Amino acid sequence: MKVCECGCGQEIPLKNKYVSGHNLHNMDYSKRSKRKKKTKRISILCKCGCGIMTKKGNIFIHGHNRQGTFHTEDEKKRIKETNLKTYADPNVVNKFKGKNNPYFGIKHSDDIRLVMQTKAQERCKDLNFIKKISFTTKEALRDPVKRKKISDNSKAMWRNPLCQENLRKGFSTKPNREELFLGKILDEMYPKQWKYTGDFSFMIGGKCPDFVNCNGQKKIIEYNGTYWHKNDIPGERERLFAEFGYDTLIIWDVEIKCIDSLKSKIERFCNYESV
């Protein structure tokens, strides 16, 4: 045993010089005040300007310090290979899936939403960004597996009533010139019996019919443009609507030119009573 070097006279083990805390006894107050104090870690807004709070002690959200910079082709290839390898592991996917996701159930404030909206609008004005998204989408659609996955996800989304309502508000769809013309003919032949529903106001099995009978008959009239519907599977929509008890009449754009023939076709369809 030996004595504490501060002069207090207390005995301490040989391996120590001071009793705990006695090493400050002979220190000047000015020096003592200059000792580093542990700073309090707080959350602040990310310095990139996204408007989202950082983790305590950080000034950027992870990755936001690189906003405005671009990876080289070698870096992109390395990142892609790493991500594919990481997310191929089901344990990694399940770790951040659903309620395990740290952002699950968190809603952004109105201010943060405004910042995100502004940044998204700015990105959509960038021609390079538009070309990049277009190229990525086309490449994905060339892959049959990815194409089917995108199709299945889209169909599932359109079957969700909440998604339908949000998409309907976002699209603000209005009838085109041919649909207005067809609607006028229907009003002349059958006043107040047909309603335009191509604005997503009425959905059947995740699909949006153009005109629906509102006079007690479960009938639908679809207007198809040759350009937009040339790759449609024949009879697909008719079979889908038939599952819900609806009869469907398809009118093509070329049929609009001959009004007499068009009216005869509509009349036969409307006067026919399905069993």
Helices and strands as residue ranges (DSSP letters): E 2-3, E 11-12, G 22-24, H 29-33, G 64-66, H 73-87, H 90-95, G 98-100, H 110-124, H 127-142, H 144-158, H 161-171, H 177-189, E 194-196, E 211-213, E 219-224, H 226-229, H 236-242, E 247-252, G 253-257, H 259-271
